[in-house]
Amino acid sequence: MTKYQKQSLLIAILGVACFVGVGISVGERNALLSAIFLVAAIFVIGFGFMLKSKRRKDGTL
């Protein structure tokens, strides 16, 4: 497994964990915590797409 694959896997796991947090927060009826997890998920997934775009431009993907 290459360094890039490990980074991608970690980002994917963090994104899924954030969405699980949203689900648990909604189940507990905690709107503030679910909003925090949702914003965190958007940032994590956006960061993953930015890395992928950068790798494509560099030709390392």
C-alpha positions as CSV (number, residue, x, y, z in Angstrom):
1,M,0.0,0.0,0.0
2,T,1.5,3.3,-1.1
3,K,1.6,6.5,1.0
4,Y,-1.1,8.1,-1.1
5,Q,-3.4,5.0,-0.6
6,K,-2.9,5.2,3.1
7,Q,-3.7,8.9,3.2
8,S,-6.8,8.3,1.1
9,L,-8.0,5.4,3.3
10,L,-7.5,7.6,6.4
11,I,-9.5,10.5,4.9
12,A,-12.3,8.1,3.8
13,I,-12.5,6.6,7.3
14,L,-12.6,10.0,8.9
15,G,-15.4,11.1,6.5
16,V,-17.4,8.0,7.3
17,A,-16.9,8.5,11.0
18,C,-18.2,12.1,10.7
19,F,-21.3,10.8,9.0
20,V,-21.8,8.2,11.7
21,G,-21.5,11.0,14.2
22,V,-24.2,12.9,12.4
23,G,-26.4,9.8,12.6
24,I,-25.8,9.3,16.3
25,S,-26.4,13.0,17.0
26,V,-29.7,13.0,15.1
27,G,-30.7,9.9,17.1
28,E,-29.9,11.7,20.3
29,R,-31.7,14.8,19.1
30,N,-28.6,17.0,19.5
31,A,-28.8,19.5,16.6
32,L,-25.6,21.4,17.5
33,L,-23.5,18.3,17.6
34,S,-25.0,17.0,14.3
35,A,-24.2,20.3,12.6
36,I,-20.7,20.2,13.9
37,F,-20.2,16.6,12.5
38,L,-21.8,17.6,9.2
39,V,-19.5,20.6,8.7
40,A,-16.5,18.4,9.7
41,A,-17.5,15.8,7.2
42,I,-17.8,18.4,4.4
43,F,-14.3,19.7,5.3
44,V,-12.7,16.2,5.4
45,I,-14.3,15.1,2.1
46,G,-13.4,18.4,0.5
47,F,-9.8,18.0,1.7
48,G,-9.7,14.5,0.1
49,F,-10.9,15.9,-3.2
50,M,-8.4,18.7,-3.1
51,L,-5.6,16.2,-2.5
52,K,-6.8,14.0,-5.4
53,S,-7.0,17.0,-7.7
54,K,-3.4,18.1,-6.7
55,R,-2.1,14.6,-7.4
56,R,-3.7,14.5,-10.8
57,K,-2.1,17.9,-11.7
58,D,1.3,16.7,-10.6
59,G,0.8,13.4,-12.5
60,T,1.4,11.3,-9.4
61,L,-2.0,9.7,-9.4
